[in-house]
């Protein structure tokens, strides 16, 4: 299923086509600055009823015309290399322009998998070799300096998205929010929205970004900023209620004289499902041990 993080990892290239220039510098690619960039249709469907779509497709025109297909990849998928090879062959056939595949990943294992060349053809004579360019937490810069973030906002946003699980994601996002204070709202809006979408699958990072939008970028009054702030407030209230339920469960267990193990405490405090927490709280009153709070008694619906 396509999620918000997936969309943001490639859509940021549609919103900011010049981003590939920054990415190519980071990755050390001999990319020549184009005279112009065009966002092309992503539909690669043939006449036969087989629909194939690349995530984002850009055309760079200039001294060395080039097509850039951007794919967001969230996990290893053994079927993807064949699809990617098809995309590139189709694009070269249709446009007669050299295509390049950029795969954007949010975790290191997937990025390292995507980096591996795939030879297509007999072992003794591969007719094609698939060699994607990969951007992910293994090679994207960790940008924690607001000045550096301000120098290339799109690259800073992509850095935040690909490093969503980084230990210093707070510093990365703070640098980006600080840099956004000095830019017009029309420029900041797509960066604010795509960053929020890109962090959607990492709850802690997503909430931290919403908090920054609510505080650091509170002067922005666009519908996008207001929506993100409203989401942040709603999630904050829900998390606060869940935290209160978790504390009640632990208090009941402790008051009953149980020595609550760390793994039980961690599982309770990490849970944000209020219905499940309510069940655990009900069980905490009668269970024979702290661990039993997670076990459904016979006859419980």
N, C-alpha and C positions, 0 to 999 in steps of 0.2 A: 504494500500500500504506500502510495506517495504521501509523505508528510511534509510539514512546513520546513523542516531542516533541509530536506531534499530539494524543495523548490528554491530556497534561498541560495543554496550552494551553486546553482547554475543561473538563476534569474539575476543575480548581482552582475553577471557579465552582460545581460541584456540591458539593464538599467545603466551600467557603467562600462560600455564596450572597451574603453581605454584601459580597463583594469588589467587586461592581458599583458600590456606593456610592463606594468609593475611586476606581475607574476613572472614574466620572462626574465626580467633582471634578477629577481631573487633566485630563479632556477638556473641562471647562467645560459639561457638560450640565445642563439644569434638572431634574434628577432629584429627586423628592420621596421621602424615606425611607419605605419601606412599613411597614405594620403587621406583616406577616408575609411569608415567602418559602417557596414550595413547589417542590421539584424534581419536574418532571413527566416522564412517559414520553416518550422521544424518537422513538418509532415514528410516522411520518407516512404509513404505508402505506394506500392506498386499497383498495377491494374488488377492483379489477382487480389482476392479478399484477404490479404495479410497486411495488417497495419503495423508500421514500424515508425517510431518517432524518436529522434534524438532530443535530449533535454533542451539544449540551446544551440543555435547555429548562427555564427557570425561570418561575414565576408570582409576581408581586409583587402582594399585596393591600393595600389601604389606601385613602387618599383618591383616588388615581389608579391603579386596577388596570392592570397591564401584563404582557405576556409578553416574556421575553428569550430569544431564540435565539442561542446562542453557537456559532460555527463557527471551527475552527482551520484556517488556510490556509497551506500551506508553499510554494506556487508559483502563478504566474499560471495561470488556467484559464478559457478563453473560455466553457466550458459552465456555469460556476458561477453567473453572474448569473441565468440562467434558472431554475436550481434554487433559488436563494435567493428569487426572486420567487414561485416555487411554494410554498415553505415558508411564507412570510409570508401569502400568500393563503389557504392551507389553514388556518393557525393562526387567522386572523381569522374564517374561516368556521366553524371548529369551536368556538372558545371565545368569540367575540364580544367579544374584548378586544384593544385595540391592541397589535400586536407590534412589537418592535424587534430588529434584527439587529446583533449585535456580532461582528466578524471579528477574530481574534487572529492576528498574523503574527510571524514571527521574523526576517524580513529586510525592509529598507527598500523595495526595488523592489516586492515583493509587496504591502506595506502601501499604497504610493502607488497601485498599480493598483486595489486593492480600494476605495480611498477615492473613486474617480471615480463620480459618479452615472450610472446607466444608465436612459435613457428607454425605456419600453416602449409601443409603439403607432406610428402613422404619424408621420413626421418633423414634420408640421404640426399634429399633435394627440396628443401622448403621453398615454395614459390613466393610466399609472402611472409613477412614477419611483422606482427602487431606490436608496436612500441608506443604505448600511450605516454604522454607527459602527465605526471601525477602531482597534485598539490594537496598537502595534508599536514597533520601535526608534525610529521617527520622533517619537513623542509620549509614550511611557512614561518616567517619571522614572528617572534613573540614581541609585540609592540606595546610597551608600557610607558613610553614617552609621549605626552600630548603633542609636542612639536612634530615628532616623527609621524604620529597618527594624522595630524593635520596636513602633512605634506602629501599624503595619498589616502584619503578617507575610505575609498573603496577597498584598497589593500588592507587597511586597518580593520575594516569590517570583516573581510574574508579571514584575516588572522584571528579575529575573535571567534568566528564561526568554526574554523578548523581546530581551534584550541579550546573549544567549549569545556573540555574535561581537564584542562590544565590546572595545576595547583594554584597558579596566580591569575586565574580568569578574572578575578576582581580587579586587579591592577590593569589588565588588558582592557576591560570594559570602561574603567574609570578614565583611562587615557583617551579612549574614543569619545566618551561623553564630553570630556573637557574640550577636545578638539572641535566638537560639533557646536559648541557655544558661539564660535566666531564665524559661522557660515550662515547664509540665508536659509530660511525655512524650506524653500523649494528644493534646495540641495540636500538639506539634512533629512527631510521626510523619507525618501526611499532608503537611506542608510539606516535610519532608526527602525523602519519597518522590517527590512531584510535581516537586520541583526536580530531582532526579536524572533522572526521566523526561524532563522538559522540556529538559534539556541533553544528552540522549542522542545527538543527531545532530551535536553539536560536541565532538569527542573531547577536546580540551585542557580545555575548560570542565568537561566531565563528570568527567574525572580529578581536576581541581582540587577539585571539590565532594566527591568520594569521599575525598580526602585530608583535607579539612576535617572531614568526618563522623568519620573515623578518629581525628582529633586533638582538635578543639574539642568534639566531641559524643561523645567516647569513653565518657562516663558513662551514656549512654542504652543500655539493654540490650534494647530491643524487637527483635523479629524483623526488622523493616524496617531498622533501623539496622545490625544485624549483617549483614544480607544485602548492604547497600550497602558496608559495610566489606570484606566478603569479596570482593565484585566488584572493589573498588578494589585489594586486595592481589593478586588474580589478574591483573588488568590490568597492575599495576605490575611483577609478575614477568615477564609476557610482553613488556612494553615494554623491560624491562631486557635480556632475551635478544636481542630484535630490535636493540637499540642496540649490543650486543656484536658481532652479526653485521655490522652496518653499519660499525662501526669496523674490523673485520677486512678488509672489502672495500677500504676506503680505504687501509689500511696496506699491503695487498698491491700495490695499484696504485702507491702512492708508492715502495715498495721496488723496484719494477720500473723506476723512473725516470720514470714518467709525471707530467706536470703536470696535476693533476686540476682541471678547470674547476668553477666555482662551481655551475653548473646540475647537473652530475653529482653533486657532493658533496651538494647539497640534495635531489636525488631519492633518493639512497641513504639519507640520514639520516631522511627523512620517511617512508620505507616501513616498515610494520609487518607485512608479510606474510612470515613466516619461511621459507616454502617458496620464495618468489621470491628472498629474500635469499640463500638457500642456492645457488640457481642462479647468481646474480650472483657469489657468492664462488668457485664452481667455475670460472666463465668468467674471473674476474680473473687467474687463474694463467697463461692462455694468450693472452688478447686482444692485438691489435696496437695498441690505443689505449684510453684510459679510457672513451670513449663507446661502444666496442664491447661493454662489459660488459652493455649492455641489449639487444643484438642476438642473436637466437637463431641459433646456427650451423646450417648444413645438416646434417640427420641427427640433431639433438638432439630428444629426445622432449619 
